[in-house]
Amino acid sequence: MAAQQARPEADREDAVRMAQETLALRLGVKAERMMVQDAAPTQWPDSSLGCPQKDMIYTPKVVPGFAIRLRVDDQIFDVRVGEGRAVVCERPDDPARAGLTAAAARIYKLARRDLAARLNLDEKQIKVHFVWPTKWPDARLGCPGPEPGDKEARDIQGFTIELSADGKTYTYHADLSQVVQCGP
């Protein structure tokens, strides 16, 4: 008898459903208000699902699952699913992450302001799809253009920002202080 084939799309759907239910309980909102930003299959090196909590002990083993980002209004939530459970990944005690969160909020507002000015719209008409931490290889921040003046700058911490207005999507790349519209 042949082994039954796994259905990756069903696994993904189940993982997304579990992530939405977990986040809905946490926030006290309906799962229908959530938009799936992405749901990527991944593996974690232990049972923390990549979100270790202080003073907890985790089993060291490879755990397959999904890294899922859900958007509720203008907030993006990182939810990890594996071993039949979902975890909303928050690291409030990580100062580096808290610093990045503050930087992300400041940077996405710059991008939103820039796009509103370019399109002659009110900032409230610009929707934020996501702000994702990214490391850029050089001062061009991953955008085409002339060679950067500082050829030594490598692995620049920053963000990829996706915005939309009037049915069109716009991508911005940023370091920790500036935003650049990159692509249509």
Secondary structure, 3 states (H helix, E strand, C coil): CCCCCCCHHHHHHHHHHHHHHHHHHHHCCCHHHEEEEEEEEEEEEECCCCCCCCCCCCCEEEEEEEEEEEEECCEEEEEEEECCEEEECCCCCCHHHHHHHHHHHHHHHHHHHHHHHHHCCCHHHCEEEEEEEEEECCCCCCCCCCCCCCCCCCCEEEEEEEEEECCEEEEEEECCCCEEECCC
